[in-house]
């Protein structure tokens, strides 16, 4: 079906979009480990939440496991960008694994905050999504001190052990608006609650949500490139829908349903922080093949954040 028959005229590409510095660091680390030591390199959980990234690394010799116990004793084991709890680190050490830690530095910051407040005897309310690997890792830093809150309703009900020494922390990939609503409730109920020294929701999550909000007035539909288990990608869908624009989450161009485009003149495209730019290119090509000639990219300042690679890979190449 052609763009003319669909009435589709324009594609608007969000900026910024796609890989953040933490994702790039983690993916590069697995690639570097494969180059240095050869396969197999074991990775605990998905290195980042993207199907294409995982499949590409599997083709190169990475083996993804659900638990450190599934990797053979003494294996080289990579911890994903989402971070792990101290208990996981201890179990990996006990099995003799040679670990490579690709925890995003911004996630590690939240871990440090949890340890800091727990050491001072604080009750910690953690705003996040139950079952997400980042949440499990952060809560594992201070399991006796942390209570999980997911929604405004949870915030109204939560009963911390103490309300005089209390702090909140958040998952790095949450909706800015939803998190603000939860925090407003916590501040009303617990006036003494302390905020993290710096915002926990990461720069990439913030920038991608703001980019989507900025394009809503000029699009009829938003396509978000990202996998179903990607928290930040799902939040981009929610941001668009909250702004009154239909939105769909797709892994790649093969999942686009032309029925979505009926009556649509302008489509926005963005990508979650773990989605490769190569997939964005494939989606753009899908539209070009159907006759869409007007393709524009939002004006935006370039993201300049970068992180050094894991310490285990900064050692000399002669390390075994």
ABEGO torsion letter per residue (X at the ends): XBAAAAGBABBBBBOBBEBBAAAAAAAAAAAAAAAAAEOBBBBBEBABBBAAAAAAAAAAGBBBBABAAABBBGBBBBBBAAEBBAAAAAAAAAAGBBBBBABBAAAAAAAAAAAAAAAAGBBBBBBBBBGBAAAAAAAAABAAABBBBABAAAAAABBBABAABBBBBBBAABBAAAAAAAAAAAAAABAABBBBABBABBAAAAAAAAAAAAAAAABABBBBBEBAABAAAAAAAAAAAAAGBBBBBBABAAABBAAAABGBABBBBBBBAABBAAAAAAAAAAAAAAGBABBBBBBBBBBABBBBBBAAAABBAABX
